[in-house]
Every structure is written in C-alpha cells, then in structure tokens.
Amino acid sequence: MPETKRLTLYSALDSPFVHRVRLALEEAGAKYNMITIDTLEKPNWYEQKVYPNGGKVPLLVYGGPELHPDEAPSPDAAKVAESVVILEFLADIFPEAHLLPADPVLRAHARLFCQIADTKLLTPFVRFWCMNGPAEDAHSVLEALQAMLPPTGFAAGEWSIADATFVPILMRWVISIETGLGTFTPESRKESLDAYHSPRFERLRKYFEDNFARPSMSKCYDEAAVKRGLERRIERIRRTGMFTSDIRVPVKNQPSD
C-alpha cells in the first residue's frame, strides 16, 4: 500500500454518517487517528477552530501533524466534509482497496445506490422515528434499495462504499424497531417489525447479516454507544424538538403537575 498523508477523523460514536466513513477506512486497512465529538454537547472549539462551516461530523483532515482536541488543523492540511464525499475521497486515495468496483457499469450502479440511500432514506426514517410519520414510506425506499441488490453478496457484488452508505442507516432502523427506541407509536413499530421479518424483506435481512459479519463492522460498531445515542437524542427531541441542527420536530406539551 503506498504511503498516504496522515488521516484524522473527527467522529461521534453514535453517528451513522461517521459510521459510514469508519467502515470504509477499516475496509481499506487505513491508519487513522480519531477525535471524538459529543454532537449533543458540542465543544465550542470544534466549530471555532476546526470546522466553522456548520461544525458537523464526520470531518476528515488529510495531512498535517498529529492533532489533539482544541487544536486547529494545519493550513497545509485538506479538510474533507460530508460522509458520501469522504467515501469517494477514500476510494480515490486507496485504489488498491477497491472501495468502488473497477467495472464502469458496476461503479455506476454503486454510485446510484449511494445516491438513493443517502438522499431518499433518511427523511422517511426520521419522520417515522420521531415525527409519527408513516412506516410504509421508509419501507418503500428500503424495498427499492433491496430491488437493486444482486441475488447474493453486496450492493455492487463485492463490498463497496455503496454498502458503507446504506448499512449504518439500515442498522439504526433495525435497532429502533427491535428495541422500541423511538417516539413512534406501538402500532407503527409493530408494522415495521412485521414487515422486516416477513418474506417481503428476506433479501434485505440476509444482506444486513452479511454486512454485520464483516470484520470492519466489529472494529467500528459499538452497539451500546449507538443505543445510548438514540436514547439521548430521543430525550432531546422530547425536550426541545431538535433532531439535528437542521431538523426540528413539534414538541408535545408536557402535562403540568
């Protein structure tokens, strides 16, 4: 593997978007440093010194000296933001890892799969998870993505950044309906559980199991941290209506004592 510049990932343990990037880094066998940010209690230094343009994670710093919390990256280092953009960047700097297929048709399929998973799935999932939105809206997108899967294997045959884009969101949907971690109604939860465990999503369940069994997943997935993050986010939604800095939901009035 050719030598690359230092990689520093600004991370959050419960973020599906960071999870995407970590999966690709592990699949590439990359050496990287990680600085963890609590996105619900974000330190001021992160937005002031590191990522003034929104203060989101993940953020990948490419180059420069070793970084520590409360330090600004070197002006000579490149900062790469947005999880799907970072995934493409990693595919470029680690070509020997085959994070995208060499075949141009499969590569196009992988990129289309990424686009649908990134732009079409999150909104119905969030609406279902914390806004009492219809479960079927998420099911329809999941079904469309399932239809793009080959009979066996991963989204483009061999594992690729298409899988890194999709699986962290899929995983959190599965966790939420299996554990009841969400503000959805019991009826909506049952509807999703029944759908997921039905023949309708048989291929999707096998795909999920295959991804979960990969060594990269065991290296970067902390189930307890994800559950704690979901619980904390639910509590914040109930108090403030804030899902993220960009997404707010109506807050139900709490009964007075």
Buried (B, 14 or more C-beta within 10 A) or exposed (E): EEEBEBBBBBBBBBBBBBBBBBBBBBBBEBEBBBBBBEBBEBBEEBBEBBBEEEBBBBBBBBBBEEBEEEBEBEEEBEBBBBBBEBBBBBBEBBEEBBBBBEEEEBBEBBBBBBEBBBEBBBBBBBBBBBBBBEBBBBBEBBBEBBEBBEEEBBBBBBBBBBBBBBBBBBBBBBBBBEEEBBBBEEEBBEBBBEBBEEEBBEBBBBBBEBBEEBEBBEEBBEEEBBBBBBEBBBEBBBEEBBBEEEBEBEEEEEEEE
